[in-house]
Amino acid sequence: MTKFFAFTENVERDVVKQKADYIIPTFDEFLYLNRLPMSISYPKNRIKVLLLENIHPDAIALFKEERYSIETFAKGLDESELIGKIRDVSILCIRSKTEITKKVLENANRLMAIGAFCIGTNQVDLDECTKKGVVVFNAPYSNTRSVVEIVIGEIIMLMRGIFDRSSKLHDGVWDKSSKDSFEIRGKTLGIIGYGNIGSQLSVLAEALGINIYYYDIVEKLALGNAKKCATLQELLKKSDIVTVHVDGNPRNKNLIGDREFRMMRNGVIFLNISRGFVVDINALAAHIKSGKIKGAAVDVFPYEPKSNSEEFISELRGLPNVILTPHIGGSTEEAQQNIGNFVAQKLIDFINTGSSFSSVNFPNIQLPQLQNAHRLMHIHDNVPGILSQINGALARNNINIVGQYLKTNDAIGYSITDVSKEYNRKVTDELRKISNTIKFRILY
């Protein structure tokens, strides 16, 4: 039977495409459809990437260079919308608003990797991803500087009462006064959470003449002249300014509530640029109204609008000397560009080489470039004997191993075996049928 293939890698003409039996964007697709020998294991145009929430153009450009198929949406998708879109998606790219639930993953038949183009991964069901062999990457360091800068800026604004004075002036009220306006030099900053952001904030704030205390449940080396507090209570009682920079662990829910606010100094400045569920918003609003808290800056909230068209509702609206920002602590052009490049490259490395280095949920393996070999990647439940079964199948088929890598975590094992190019392809059926196999794929 004669078939008409329209080859569209360089030129596309609608009149030709309308008459074609198949439209092929690459020659690899032609070879794949006709089951002819190929130089690569799978046509890259068949790898579909779904990008949501305005992922930076640099990420899109990197995926285009790889010739992946790309679809983009400016907003996040809710569960039902995402289920309708994800069935043939290989790579899913999100930010903080899109939730990846168990139900979504049940409908993601071809999903290999998720990129969270942000710091946190609370919006992703990591346990379910791991069970299904879906690797997840994020960007834990790429926007650190941006977050630190907004904290420094807001501390100065709050200590000087700039926000309220600016609002008055916009209303035509000239309020020239030094009342309740203070320098930050000589003040004491308490940092809750001394990770990447907290520690860098410590260094910059100290350079401005601020005294630094920090509290972290993990032992962390103090930078500069920062002093560690043995308890959260100690930090709260010593600090003129309290800022929260903890991770998304569920145990941090309502870490700061009415009890903690009562421990703070009268006239304290309070900032939360970490996670919305960390602070009891009702308690914060009550202590601002009572005057206990002189000023506050909040960038994250227990519930955040899904899109810019949804109204933001909060008890903090309209309160004096309160800076509210729409989850933009890390949203600078520099940070988003860094995140776009970092996460996209991690996703590409996993698809093209199998590297899981810097993954959130997979055993981390950094792999050498694949050269003159085929790479067999086996994701399986972490139970004894899997590697033995893999090697047994290879031995029975007289296949020479060029290199082999295995790493496990509590849930899964990830085995990568490079083999000589000449082998009986039926061995792949044996490898797929090994008990407790989650996913198997070949690269060449």
For each residue, the residues with C-beta under 8 A, 3 or more apart:
1:
2:
3: 21 22
4: 19 20 21 22
5: 20 21 22 23 24 30
6: 16 17 19 20 22 23 24
7: 24 27 30
8: 11 12 17 23 24 25
9: 24 25 26 27
10:
11: 8
12: 8 16 17
13: 16 17
14: 17 18
15: 18 19
16: 6 12 13 19 20
17: 6 8 12 13 14 20 23
18: 14 15
19: 4 6 15 16
20: 4 5 6 16 17 23
21: 3 4 5
22: 3 4 5 6 33
23: 5 6 8 17 20
24: 5 6 7 8 9 27 29 30 33
25: 8 9 29 45 67
26: 9 29 30 43 44 45 67
27: 7 9 24 30 31
28: 31 32 38 39 40 43 44 45
29: 24 25 26 32 33 43 45 46
30: 5 7 24 26 27 33 34 36
31: 27 28 34 36 37 38 43
32: 28 29 35 38 42 43 46
33: 22 24 29 30
34: 30 31
35: 32
36: 30 31
37: 31
38: 28 31 32 41 43
39: 28
40: 28 43 44 444
41: 38 374 441 442 443 444
42: 32 46 47
43: 26 28 29 31 32 38 40 46
44: 26 28 40 47 66 67 68
45: 25 26 28 29 67 68 69
46: 29 32 42 43 69 90
47: 42 44 66 68 69 90 91 351
48: 68 69 70 71 88 89 90 91 110
49: 63 68 69 70 71 89 90 91 92 93
50: 71 72 73 85 86 89 91 92 93
51: 55 59 60 63 70 71 72 73 93
52: 55 72 73 75 76 77 92 93 94 95 98
53: 73 74 75 76 94 95 96 97 98 117
54: 74 95
55: 51 52 59 60 72 93 95 117 340
56: 59 60 117 336 337 339 340 341
57: 60 61 340
58: 61 62 337 340 341 344
59: 51 55 56 62 63 93 115 117 340 341 343 344
60: 51 55 56 57 63 64 70 72
61: 57 58 64 65
62: 58 59 65 66 340 341 344 345 348
63: 49 51 59 60 66 68 70 91 344 348
64: 60 61 67 68 70
65: 61 62
66: 44 47 62 63 348 351 352
67: 25 26 44 45 64
68: 44 45 47 48 49 63 64 90 91
69: 45 46 47 48 49
70: 48 49 51 60 63 64
71: 48 49 50 51 85
72: 50 51 52 55 60
73: 50 51 52 53 76 77
74: 53 54
75: 52 53 97 306 307
76: 52 53 73 94 95 97 98 306 307
77: 52 73 81 82 85 98
78: 81 82 306
79: 82 83 99 101 103 104
80: 83 84
81: 77 78 84 85
82: 77 78 79 85 86 98 100 104
83: 79 80 86 87 103 104 107
84: 80 81 87
85: 50 71 77 81 82 89
86: 50 82 83 89 92 104 107 108 111
87: 83 84 107 108 109 110
88: 48 109 110
89: 48 49 50 85 86 92 108 110 111
90: 46 47 48 49 68 110 111 112 113 351
91: 47 48 49 50 63 68 111 112 113 114 115 347 351
92: 49 50 52 86 89 100 108 111 113 114 115
93: 49 50 51 52 55 59 114 115 117 343 344 347
94: 52 53 76 97 98 100 114 115 116 117 123 124
95: 52 53 54 55 76 98 116 117 118
96: 53 116 118 120 123 304 327
97: 53 75 76 94 123 304 306 307
98: 52 53 76 77 82 94 95 123
99: 79 104 123 124
100: 82 92 94 104 105 114 123 124 125 129
101: 79 104 105 125 128
102: 105 106 125 128
103: 79 83 106 107
104: 79 82 83 86 99 100 101 107 108
105: 100 101 102 108 111 125 128 129 132 134
106: 102 103
107: 83 86 87 103 104
108: 86 87 89 92 104 105 111 132 134
109: 87 88
110: 48 87 88 89 90
111: 86 89 90 91 92 105 108 114 132 134
112: 90 91 133 134 135 350 351 439 441
113: 90 91 92 134 135 136 137 347 350 351
114: 91 92 93 94 100 111 124 129 134 135 136 137
115: 59 91 92 93 94 136 137 138 343 344 346 347
116: 94 95 96 120 121 123 124 136 137 138 139 343 360
117: 53 55 56 59 93 94 95 138 139 336 339 340 343
118: 95 96 138 139 143 330 339
119: 138 139 140 143 330
120: 96 116 123 138 247 248 275
121: 116 124 126 136 138 248 360
122: 248 275
123: 94 96 97 98 99 100 116 120
124: 94 99 100 114 116 121 129 136 360
125: 100 101 102 105 128 129
126: 121 129 130 136 360 361
127: 130 131 411
128: 101 102 105 125 131 132
129: 100 105 114 124 125 126 132 134 135 136 361
130: 126 127 133 134 361 362 409 411 412
131: 127 128 411 412 438
132: 105 108 111 128 129 438 439
133: 112 130 379 412 438 439
134: 105 108 111 112 113 114 129 130
135: 112 113 114 129 350 356 359 361 362
136: 113 114 115 116 121 124 126 129 359 360 361 362
137: 113 114 115 116 343 346 347 350 358 359 360
138: 115 116 117 118 119 120 121 343 360
139: 116 117 118 119 142 143 338 339 342 343
140: 119 196
141: 144 196
142: 139 330 335 338 339 342
143: 118 119 139 146 147 329 330 331 332 335 336 338 339
144: 141 147 148 196 197 200 330
145: 148 149 200 334 335
146: 143 149 150 329 330 331 332 334 335
147: 143 144 150 151 197 245 273 329 330
148: 144 145 151 152 197 200 201 204
149: 145 146 152 153 332
150: 146 147 153 154 273 299 325 328 329
151: 147 148 154 155 201 243 271 273 297 329
152: 148 149 155 156 201 204 205 208
153: 149 150 156 157
154: 150 151 157 158 271 297 323
155: 151 152 158 159 184 189 205 241 243 269 271 297
156: 152 153 159 160 162 184
157: 153 154 160 162 163 297 323
158: 154 155 161 162 163 269 271 294 295 296 297 321 323
159: 155 156 181 182 183 184 187 241 269 295
160: 156 157 165 181 182
161: 158 164 165 180 181 295 321
162: 156 157 158 165 166
163: 157 158 166 167 321 322 323
164: 161 167 168 320 321
165: 160 161 162 168 169 175
166: 162 163 169 170
167: 163 164 170 171
168: 164 165 171 173 174 175
169: 165 166 172 173 174 175
170: 166 167
171: 167 168
172: 169
173: 168 169
174: 168 169
175: 165 168 169
176:
177: 181
178: 181
179:
180: 161 294
181: 159 160 161 177 178
182: 159 160 187
183: 159 186 187
184: 155 156 159 187 208 209 210 241
185: 208 209 210
186: 183 209 210 211
187: 159 182 183 184 210 211 240 241
188: 210 211 212 213 238 239 240 241
189: 155 205 210 211 212 213 239 240 241 242 243
190: 213 214 215 229 235 236 238 239 241 242 243
191: 194 198 201 202 212 213 214 215 226 243 245
192: 198 214 215 216 232 235 242 243 244 245 246 255 256
193: 197 198 214 215 216 244 245 246 247 274
194: 191 198 199 202 214 215 216 220 228 245
195: 198 199 216 220 245 247
196: 140 141 144 199 200
197: 144 147 148 193 200 201 245 273
198: 191 192 193 194 195 201 202 214 216 245
199: 194 195 196 202 203 220 223
200: 144 145 148 196 197 203 204
201: 148 151 152 191 197 198 204 205 243 245
202: 191 194 198 199 205 206 212 214 222 223 224 226
203: 199 200 206 207 223 224
204: 148 152 200 201 207 208
205: 152 155 189 201 202 208 210 212
206: 202 203 209 210 211 212 224 225 226
207: 203 204
208: 152 184 185 204 205
209: 184 185 186 206
210: 184 185 186 187 188 189 205 206 241
211: 186 187 188 189 206 225
212: 188 189 191 202 205 206 224 225 226 227
213: 188 189 190 191 226 227 228 229 234 235 238 239
214: 190 191 192 193 194 198 202 220 222 226 227 228 229 235
215: 190 191 192 193 194 228 229 231 232 234 235
216: 192 193 194 195 198 219 220 228
217:
218:
219: 216
220: 194 195 199 214 216 228
221:
222: 202 214 225 226 227 228
223: 199 202 203 226
224: 202 203 206 212
225: 206 211 212 222
226: 191 202 206 212 213 214 222 223
227: 212 213 214 222
228: 194 213 214 215 216 220 222
229: 190 213 214 215 232 234 235 238
230: 234
231: 215 234 235
232: 192 215 229 235 236 260
233: 236 237 263
234: 213 215 229 230 231 237 238
235: 190 192 213 214 215 229 231 232 238 239 242
236: 190 232 233 239 242 260 263 264
237: 233 234 263 264 265
238: 188 190 213 229 234 235
239: 188 189 190 213 235 236 242 264 265 268
240: 187 188 189 265 267 268 269
241: 155 159 184 187 188 189 190 210 268 269 270 271
242: 189 190 192 235 236 239 264 268 269 270 271
243: 151 155 189 190 191 192 201 270 271 272 273
244: 192 193 255 256 271 272 273 274 278 279
245: 147 191 192 193 194 195 197 198 201 273 274
246: 192 193 249 252 255 274 275 278
247: 120 193 195 252 274 275
248: 120 121 122 252 275
249: 246 252
250: 253
251:
252: 246 247 248 249 255 275 277 278
253: 250 277 278
254: 257 277 278 279 280
255: 192 244 246 252 260 278 279
256: 192 244 260 261 270 272 278 279 280 283 284
257: 254 260 261 279 280 283
258: 261 262 280 283 286 287
259: 262 263
260: 232 236 255 256 257 263 264
261: 256 257 258 264 270 283 284 287 292 293
262: 258 259 287 292
263: 233 236 237 259 260
264: 236 237 239 242 260 261 268 270 292 293
265: 237 239 240 268
266: 291 292
267: 240 291 292 293 294
268: 239 240 241 242 264 265 292 293 294
269: 155 158 159 240 241 242 293 294 295 296
270: 241 242 243 256 261 264 284 293 295 296 297
271: 151 154 155 158 241 242 243 244 296 297 298
272: 243 244 256 278 279 296 297 298 299 300
273: 147 150 151 197 243 244 245 297 299 300 329
274: 193 244 245 246 247 278 300
275: 120 122 246 247 248 252 278 300
276: 279 300 301 302 303 304
277: 252 253 254 302
278: 244 246 252 253 254 255 256 272 274 275 300
279: 244 254 255 256 257 272 276 283 284 298
280: 254 256 257 258 283 284
281: 284 285 298 301 302 314 315 316
282: 285 286 315
283: 256 257 258 261 279 280 286 287
284: 256 261 270 279 280 281 287 288 293 296 298 316
285: 281 282 288 289 315 316 319
286: 258 282 283 289 290
287: 258 261 262 283 284 290 292 293
288: 284 285 291 292 293 296 316 319 320 322
289: 285 286 319
290: 286 287
291: 266 267 288 294
292: 261 262 264 266 267 268 287 288
293: 261 264 267 268 269 270 284 287 288 296
294: 158 180 267 268 269 291 321
295: 158 159 161 269 270 320 321 322 323
296: 158 269 270 271 272 284 288 293 316 319 321 322 323
297: 151 154 155 157 158 270 271 272 273 322 323 324 325
298: 271 272 279 281 284 301 316 322 323 324 325
299: 150 272 273 324 325 326 327 328 329
300: 272 273 274 275 276 278 304 327 329
301: 276 281 298 304 312 314 327
302: 276 277 281
303: 276
304: 96 97 276 300 301 312 326 327
305: 308 310 311 312 326
306: 75 76 78 97 310
307: 75 76 97 310
308: 305
309:
310: 305 306 307
311: 305
312: 301 304 305 317 324 326
313: 317
314: 281 301 317 324
315: 281 282 285
316: 281 284 285 288 296 298 319 322 324
317: 312 313 314 324
318:
319: 285 288 289 296 316 322
320: 164 288 295
321: 158 161 163 164 294 295 296
322: 163 288 295 296 297 298 316 319
323: 154 157 158 163 295 296 297 298
324: 297 298 299 312 314 316 317
325: 150 297 298 299 328 329
326: 299 304 305 312
327: 96 299 300 301 304 331
328: 150 299 325 331
329: 143 146 147 150 151 273 299 300 325
330: 118 119 142 143 144 146 147 335 339
331: 143 146 327 328 335 336
332: 143 146 149 335 336
333: 336 337
334: 145 146 337 338
335: 142 143 145 146 330 331 332 338 339
336: 56 117 143 331 332 333 339 340
337: 56 58 333 334 340 341
338: 139 142 143 334 335 341 342
339: 56 117 118 139 142 143 330 335 336 342 343
340: 55 56 57 58 59 62 117 336 337 343 344
341: 56 58 59 62 337 338 344 345
342: 139 142 338 339 345 346
343: 59 93 115 116 117 137 138 139 339 340 346 347
344: 58 59 62 63 93 115 340 341 347 348
345: 62 341 342 348 349
346: 115 137 342 343 349 350 355 357 358 359
347: 91 93 113 115 137 343 344 350 351
348: 62 63 66 344 345 351 352
349: 345 346 352 353 355 357
350: 112 113 135 137 346 347 353 354 355 356 359
351: 47 66 90 91 112 113 347 348
352: 66 348 349 443
353: 349 350 367 369 370 375 443
354: 350 365 367 375 377 416 443
355: 346 349 350 365 366 367
356: 135 350 359 362 363 364 365 414
357: 346 349 364 365 366 367
358: 137 346 364
359: 135 136 137 346 350 356 362 363 364
360: 116 121 124 126 136 137 138
361: 126 129 130 135 136 409
362: 130 135 136 356 359 409 412 414
363: 356 359 407 408 409 412 413 414
364: 356 357 358 359 407
365: 354 355 356 357 405 407 414 416
366: 355 357
367: 353 354 355 357 370 405 416
368: 371 403
369: 353
370: 353 367 373 375 418 443 444
371: 368
372: 421
373: 370 402 403 418 419 420 421 444
374: 41 418 419 420 421 423 442 443 444
375: 353 354 370 416 417 418 442 443 444
376: 390 416 417 418 419 428 431 440 442
377: 354 414 415 416 439 440 441 442 443
378: 386 390 414 415 416 417 431 434 437 439 440
379: 133 412 413 414 415 437 438 439 440
380: 383 386 412 413 415 434 436 437 438
381: 386 411 412 413 436 438
382: 408 409 410 411 412 413
383: 380 386 436
384:
385: 388 389
386: 378 380 381 383 389 390 413 415 434 436
387: 390 391 406 413 415
388: 385 391 392
389: 385 386 392 393 434 435
390: 376 378 386 387 393 394 415 417 431 434
391: 387 388 394 395 401
392: 388 389 395 396
393: 389 390 396 397 427 430 431 434
394: 390 391 397 399 401 417 419 427
395: 391 392 398 399
396: 392 393 427 430
397: 393 394 423 424 426 427 430
398: 395 423
399: 394 395 419 420 423 424 427
400: 419 420
401: 391 394 404 417 418 419
402: 373 418 419 420
403: 368 373 417 418
404: 401 415 416 417 418
405: 365 367 415 416 417
406: 387 413 414 415 416
407: 363 364 365 413 414
408: 363 382 412 413 414
409: 130 361 362 363 382 412
410: 382
411: 127 130 131 381 382
412: 130 131 133 362 363 379 380 381 382 408 409 438
413: 363 379 380 381 382 386 387 406 407 408
414: 356 362 363 365 377 378 379 406 407 408
415: 377 378 379 380 386 387 390 404 405 406
416: 354 365 367 375 376 377 378 404 405 406
417: 375 376 378 390 394 401 403 404 405
418: 370 373 374 375 376 401 402 403 404
419: 373 374 376 394 399 400 401 402 423
420: 373 374 399 400 402 423
421: 372 373 374 444
422:
423: 374 397 398 399 419 420 427
424: 397 399 427
425: 428
426: 397 429 430
427: 393 394 396 397 399 423 424 430 431
428: 376 425 431 432 440 442
429: 426 432 433
430: 393 396 397 426 427 433 434
431: 376 378 390 393 427 428 434 437 440
432: 428 429 437 440
433: 429 430 437
434: 378 380 386 389 390 393 430 431 437
435: 389
436: 380 381 383 386
437: 378 379 380 431 432 433 434 440
438: 131 132 133 379 380 381 412
439: 112 132 133 377 378 379
440: 376 377 378 379 428 431 432 437
441: 41 112 377
442: 41 374 375 376 377 428
443: 41 352 353 354 370 374 375 377
444: 40 41 370 373 374 375 421
